[in-house]
């Protein structure tokens, strides 16, 4: 396998400390998660999150990124977290639950109470996981149409309804439920966010088998009761709180997709240099060369886009960047899908065989263009910011 390609050079505007950090994560993953042992580590690819690996990374301070030191974290910028996400995705680290955990960490940093931060951020810094539940059986891209209800009763919140596609709820200590606490004049009003412990009475978590394994879940809440202080932020302010976190969410998902795209590219490139047909490596044929030239260019552009938006978020965490964040999500996830699909095509039967990881990359990449806002939704947002 060839080493990192030019487009993965860590010196794209990074500090010396960030370059060292990137190399450390890269070396750790290369040593711990070689392709020939990944199926063993992840139980045949059915579950891409190892709590043991998460704890080991927490001991190195990596799970405490963006978490203030007073809550047990290691601090660091949002760009640092994006670098970590890219490298762990590239390195095939089985910490698939970390991106969604980091999304909830962002919400806690912005809206959490001191008690919530001390309890939940401390858990994450120690290797724990959090999840967020938005989609419902009849509510996907149209998040404002959600129906799961929460009502106050004797000092508690009582939740009733169902959620779909809740990634890594089965590995999370708490799930942040986006729910409806009142009916407003518009569909965006009356939404709130409430933390529910995974083991809460009245909460049922059912795994959903997908192309990528059992990484997502259906939730059913029947008279599920949690304390009043489980509310995150202000009651009825859920929609605005969701919007405030879009920069983080889309860069988080984009950085992970970028790492996956680069891994598929590098594996295919190594194969094209070694595989011989008609007396020479297949990488010597112009048709293959042009595929790699196009993908390498797109990878370089996507990396610059991710780091640009991450830096702008660090400069002003409260700044809304709907166009730029949607561009990140759109560009990186579509690129991940394209890199993996081209990888299968370039490797032929070997790319399609489960003995090799390329088919796994493709299965992992397809869903990135769906969750966290589909590619079509991202295009709608970008077009709207252009006045269309």
N, C-alpha and C positions, 0 to 999 in steps of 0.2 A: 504494500500500500504506500502510495506517495505521501509525503508530508503535506502540510498546509499549502494551498496554492497562493499565488500572489495576492488575490483578492481577500485573503484572510490575514494578511500581514497585520499585526496588532498595533502598528504605529500610525494608524490613521487619525492623527490628532489626539492621541492618548498621552497621558502623563507617564513618567517612568514607573510610578507605582501601579497604574492601571495595566501597563504592559506586563509587569511582573505578575499581577493578579491573573491576567488572561493566560499566561504561560503556566501558572500553577494549576488552574482549573483544567487546562488542556492536557497537561501531563498526568494529572490525577485520573482523568477519564480514560486516557489512552492505556494506562496501566491497569485500571480496575474493570473496564468494560470492553474487552476485545470482542470482535464480532463472533468468534467461535464459542464464546461463553455466555453471550447475551440471553439466549433462550433459556439456559440454565438459571441465570440470575433472575429472570423475570417470569419463570414458570411457563415457558413456551409462548412468550409474548402476550399472554392473556391479561397480565397486569403490569403496567409500566411504571409502577410506583413502589419502591422498596422503603419501608419505614426504617430499616437498618441503615441503608445508604443515606437517607435523610438525616438520621442522627449523627452519622459520621461527618457529613458535610456541616452540620450544625457545630460540631466540635471544632471545626476549622474556622468558624465564624461566618460561613457563607450563607447560612439560613437567616442570619441576622441583618442582611443587607436592607437598607432604608429604614431599619428599626432603630430608634434612638437608644443610646447606651443605658439611659435610666430605666428602660424597660427590658434590658437584657440583650439588646441588639448590638451590632457592630457598626451602626451608622452607614455611611457611604451614600453616594448619590444614586439617582435613578439611572443614570448612564451606567454606573457600576453594575446595577441589577440587570440591565439590558445585556451587558457583556457576559455576565454569568449565565443568563438564559440562553444566549447564542451558543456559548461553549458547551453547556451541558446537553443541549439538543444535538449539537454536532458530535459530542462525545458519547452519545447513546446512553447517558446516565439515566437510570430508572428512577427519576424523580418527577414523573409526569404530573403529579399533583401540585408541584411548586408554583407554576404560573398562576393558577387560579387562587392559590394561597396568597400570592403577592398582590393580586387584584384586591382581595379583601383587606390585606395589610394597608394598602393605600387608602381605603375607605376608613379604616380605623384611625390612621394617622390624621385624617382630616376631620372626622366627626365623632370619634370615640370619646367616652368619658375616661377619666383617670383610672377608674376601676377596670373598665373594659380593656384599656391599653395594657395595664399591668398583668392582667390575667391572660388575655389572648395573644398579645404580642410576645409575651414571655414564652408562651407555649410554642409559637412559631420559631423563635430564636433557638429553642431547644430541639428543633426538628419536627415539630407538630404541623398539622395541616388544617386549613380552613377551606370552606366551599361557599359558593353563592348560588342561589336558585332563583332564576327569573322566568324561564319558559314554562308554559303550561300546555296541556293537551290541545287547547284551542288558542293559544297565545304564543307566537314565536317571534317573528320579526316585529310584529305589532305589540311591543311590550306593554303599552298603555292599556291594552285590552284585558290584562290579567284579572282574575276573579278571586284568587285565594284570599280569604278574609281573615282579619284579626280584630277581635273586639275585647275591650277591657271588661273584666269581671272579677270583683272582689280583690282588686289590686294586682291581678295577673293579666297577661294577654292570652286569649284563647284563639288558636288558629285552626281553620278548617279549609280543606281544598287539596289540590294536587299540583305537583311540579314535575316537569319532564327534563331530561337531558342535563341533570345536575352532575357535573364532572367531579369525580373523586369525593363525593359525599360519604362514601363508605370508608374513607381514610381520614376524614376531617373530625376534629373534636367538636366543632360547631359549624352550623350551616346558616349563612345569612339569607333569610327568606325575604324576598321582595313581595309585599302583600298590599292589600287594600284595607285601610283602616276607616275610611269614610268615602262617601260618594260626593264628588265635587261637580261643578258645572262643566268642567272638561274632563276627558279621560285621564289626563296627566295629574289631576288633583287627587288628593286623598290616598296617595301611595306612601308606604312606610317601609322601613327595613328593620327586621327583628332577628336576633340571634337565637337559634334553637340548638341545644346540645344534641349530638348524634344519638345519644341514648335516651332522649326524652320520651316519656310515656305518650302514646298517641301518634308517634312518628314511625312510619314504616318505610324502609329503604329497600328498593327492589332493583338489582342490577339489570341493565339492558345489554344484551349481546349485540355487538356491532362488528364491522369490518376490522376495527382497531382493537378488539378484545372487550373486556368488561370494565370500561373506564368511566362510564356514565350511568346514571340511575334515574329511576322514577321515584318520587316521594309522595307519600300520602299522609296527610295530617288530619286526624279526627279528634276534635276537642283536645288538641295538643296545648298544654298549659305551660307558660314560662313566666318568670317574674317581670314586673313592670320595667325594671332596669335593663332588660334585654333589648330594648329599643335602641337602635343606632341613630344618633342625630335627633332631629326634630320630627315629631309626628306629622304626617302629611307632606313631608319634604322629600320623600323618597325619589321622586322623579328628578328633582334638581340635584340630589346627591349622586344619582346614577350618572347624570350628564357631567358632573364635576370630575368623575373618574374616568371619562372616556379616553383622555390622553394616555393615562397609565395603562388602561386595559388594552388598547389597541397596539401600543408599543410593546407591551409584554407579550402579547400573542404574536406580534410581528417579529420580535427578536427570536422567539422560539422557532417560528417558521423559517426564518433566515438560517438558523443553525441546521435545521433539517434539510433545507435546500442545498446548503454547501456540502453536507455529508453525502447526499445523493450524487452531487456533481463530482466530488473527489473520488468516490468509489467507482463511478462510471469511467472517470478519466484514467484511473489506475488500470482498470480492465482494458480500456482501449489501447493502452501502451503495451500491454502484455499479450493480449489475444491476437493470434496470427491467423489470417485467412489469405489465400492466393499469394502466399509467400512473404507476407509482410504484416506488421501490426495494423489492426483495423483503424487505428488513429491516423494512419498515413493516408487514408482516403478522404478526399475533400468533403464529401457529404457528412462525414463524422466530424471533421475539423470545424465546419461551419456551425454545427450544433453547439460544440463547446465554445466557440468564439462568441456566439450570441448569448449563451447562458452565463459565461464569465463576465461579460459586459453588464448584464442585468443584475448579477450578484453584487458587483461593485457599486452600482447605482443604488440598489436596495440597502446595502450596508450604510452608505452615506446618508440615506433618508432616515433610517432607524436612529442613527447616532445624532443627526441634526435635531429631530423632534425630541429625543431624550434630553439633549442639552437644553433646548428651549424650555422643556418642562422643569428642569433643574433651576434654570434662571428665574422662573416665575411659576411655582407650582399651582397657583390659582388661575393661570391663564388658560383660556379655552382655545383649543386648536382643532376644531372639528375637521377642517379640510386636510390639514397635514397628518393628523392621526388616522383619518380614513385612508389617505394615500399609503401610509405605512402598512395598514392591515391589508389593503387590496394588493399592493405590489408584492409583499413578501409571501402571502399565502398562495397567490396564483403562481408565483415563481417556484415555490416548494412543490406544488403539484406538477408543474411543467418539468422541473429537474428530475423528479422521481419517474415521471412517465417516459421522458427521454432516456433515463437510465435503464429502464426496463427494455426499451426498444434497442438501445445500444448493446446491452448484454444478451439480448435474445432470450433463448430458453433459460439461461442461467439467471437472468433478471426476473423471470417468472417463477422460478423454483423456490420453494420455501426453505431450501437448504442455504440460500443466500439472503442477505438482509434487504436487497433492493425492493422486493415485493412488499416488505413491511414498511419501507419508507413511503411507498405509494399509498398504502392503506392509511398510514398516519397523516399523509399530506392532504388527502381528499377532504377530510373533515375540517381542516383549517380554513377552508373557504366558506364554511357554513357557520361554525360557532362564532360567538362574539360579534355577530352581525355579518350576514352573508356578503359576498362580493357585490351582489346587485344592490344591497342596501348601502354599501360604501360608495358605490358609484352615484347613487341618488343623493347622498350627503355632499359629495364633492360637487356635483352639478348644482345643487342648491346654493352652495357657497359662491358659485360663479354667477348667481343671479338668474339661473334658469328655472 
